[in-house]
Amino acid sequence: MSLQIVCKHIPPAQATDFLSAALDGMLLARSACAQAAGEWLLTFLETCGGQLFTEVPEILSIVYIRMPTMQQDTLRHFLLEAVSVLALYHPGAVIDSLLQKQLPMDSDTEELWRVLGGKFFVDHFLRVLMEKLKNSGSDQPRTSSAKPEADEEEAALEPLKMTRAISVVVSALQSPEAVQRLLPELLPVLLKQISATVGKEMPSSPLSTRGKLFLKGHTSDDNPCR
């Protein structure tokens, strides 16, 4: 019986227990058993990951807790791929879970963001992240009297976490062309965040026609000093 068939018969309610058992199996001394457990882990997520939206935070927590104990490249690869598979199915849920980590970003969290920057679906993933930054609370009216101070501080940090995450993901893009392709969408979002941080309003048209031409590699005969 193939791994996929077995995985299809595992109820979603038992997903986290199954994944925990697979990850524990990867800690076995025998490399063959550890590799087999890693294959089970990825096969299950590739087969059933689309049904696990509500389980994403707990799965990521299970993976994250075990990252410090799995430094061997062959085993760590399974952890990183597991998060990538979840991000393919549920980019928003993965982003929300990773953003729960505190600043400054630790090395394991940064590695997870960087790995996602190297995937074929990174354009869509970044757009989801940029949309979250665009709609973050940085431009919402403050209601400090209605929220505890700790919540206020956490809300203020959210845009910074997203900006840092975008920076790490973009740094992992595979080609300059990939970066250039995203700049027309990325720059206005980041400029808006910078403006909110320093307390200055942006012009109504943050990316002018001249700016768009510049991003496409065109030049203008106009004197830029005028």
Beta strands, then each sheet from edge to edge (+ up, - down):
end
